[in-house]
Amino acid sequence: MGLQQVGLLILLASGAVTLNCDEIVQDQKGELRNTKELLEAMSGGPASPPECPITGMPDFGFPIRSTSRPSKEDARMAIGLIFKETLRVFQLNFTQANWNTTVTELFQMVLHQQSQWWERCSVAHIGREARLKDPRVKLNLMIYFRKLQTFLRDKQYSLCAWEAVRKTISVNNLILLDQLLKSLSD
């Protein structure tokens, strides 16, 4: 994994990525696995700390059920929004999480770069600033991310609260991103 991180840092720093939305879709499928690995590496592995029981995980009302089959334009916008809002969550006060700082910063850089790629891809594809055709897509995603942020704040950004959010994002976001990417490949 160390070599992948170095390679990714070089790629991000060089800015040598061309904006081809079809290539981004294909590359993103492989990047989802890397993103999950970074999420796991932040806390030292996929297992939750022993003081944070897996039972009783909160239900954040993940929007996968209500975000069914968006248009390709909305799918592009939703992917960018997921990366942007996930980054916003992971920029909150995570000091109590006791995560690997280097991996966490790399994860934040990856999220920022991916959100930028998808934002530019949406604009490049339609030739103007993209707007969601179905406002429910954005609304459902924003409600979900607001619930994550509120949960963290209410639990005072505790280790167990961060673990619950990290696990939720590790599973739910990647499932939704995979579904959205598939809709762009059709």
N, C-alpha and C positions, 0 to 999 in steps of 0.2 A: 504494500500500500504506500510506503514511503516514496517509491519511485513514481507512482501515479501522481502523488501530491506535488512533487517537484515538477513533473511534466505539465500538470495543470497550471501551476503557478507561472511557468515559463510561457505557456499558451496565453494565459490571461494578461500577463505583463506585456507581451509582445504586440497584442492587438492585431495579430496576423490572421484573424478569423474573417473570412469573407461572409457577407450577408446573403445566404442562399437559403430561403425558408424550407425548401425540400430537404436540403442537407441538414438543417437544424433539426427537423423532425426525426430524421434517421439517427443523427448523433445523440439526440436527447434520449432516445430509448436506451442506449448504453449508459448515458449519464445518470439515469434514474438509479441504477444499481450503485454507481459510485456515490451518489448523494446519500443513499441509504447507508452505505459503508461509513461515510463521514459522520452521519448522525450517530451511528453506533460507536465509532471511535472517539467521539467527543466525551462520552462518559466511560470509556474503557471497555465497551462491549455491548452486546444486545440485551443482556440481563439487567434488570433493575437492581439497585442497591437493596440489600436485605431489609433495611429499615423502611422501604417503600413497597408495601404490599400491592400486588397486581390486582387483587380483588377490589371492587368498589371504584374502578376507574370511572371518572365522570363521562357522561354522554354529552359531547359538544354539539350534537345535532349536525353531524357532517352532511354537507349539501349534496352528496352523491345521488341521493334519491330524487332530489328536486332539480338537479342539473342534468336532465336527460336529453341527450342528442342535440346539443347546440349546433348552430350553423358553423361552418369552418372559420368564418371571421370571428364569431364569438368564442370558438374553441381556442384560437390563437390569443385572443385578448384574455381569456380565463387563465390560460397557462402562464402568461406574463404576470397576471394579477396574483396567482397563487405563489409564484416565486417572490414577488415584491412583498406581499403580506407575510409570507413565511420569514423573509429577511427581517421585516419590522418586528415580528415576535422575538426573533433570536437576537435582536439588538437591545432588548429590555434587560433589566438588571438580573443577570444570570450568575452573579458571583457566588451565591450560595449553592449553585449546582456543582461547583468544584470540578468543572470540566477542563479538559486539556485545552489551554488557551490557543495554542498554535493550530490545532485542528478546528476549533471553533471559529477562529479568524479566517481560515481557509474556507470553511463552510459558508461563512458570510460573504466572502469574495465570490464564491461560485454562485450563490443565490443572486447576488447583485448583477453579475455578468449575464446570467441566464435571463433575469428579468429584463435587462437591457436588450438582449438579442430578440426576445419575443416582442417587446414593444416596437423595436425597429422593424421586425418582420411584419407585424400587423400594418404598420404605416407603409412599408415598401410594397406589400401585396395589394393594397387598395389605392395607393397613390396619394393618400391624405391621412390626417389623423383618424385613427380607427375609433369607432363608437360601437358599443354593444347593441345588437339588434333586439335582444331580449334582456331588458334591464333586470329581470329576476336572477339571471346568472350572477351578475355583480352583487346584487342585494344578498343572495344566499351565501356567497363567499364572504362578503364583508361581515355578515352576522356571525358566521362560523369563526372567523378570525377575531372578532370582537369578544366572543365567548372565551376563546383561548386567553386573550389578554386580560380579561376581567378575572378569570380563574387564577391566573398567576398573581395578579395584584391582590385579590382577596386572600390568597394563601401566602401572601407576603414573599413571593418569589422563592419559596422554600425548595429544597432539594427534591422532595417528593412531588411537588407541583410541577417542577421542571421535567421530572422524569415522566409524569403523566402526559405532559404536552409533547415531549420528545417522542414518546411511544405513539401517541395519536398521530402526529405529523408523519412519523416514519411509515405508518401503515396507511392512513387515510389519504394523505396528500399524494403519495406515490400511486395508489390505486386510481384516484381521479386523474392524475396526470397521464397515467398509462391509457386510460379510457379516452381522454381528450386527444392524445397523440394518435391513437387508432382511428379516431374520427377524421383526423387530418390525412391519414394514409388511404382512406377509402376512395 
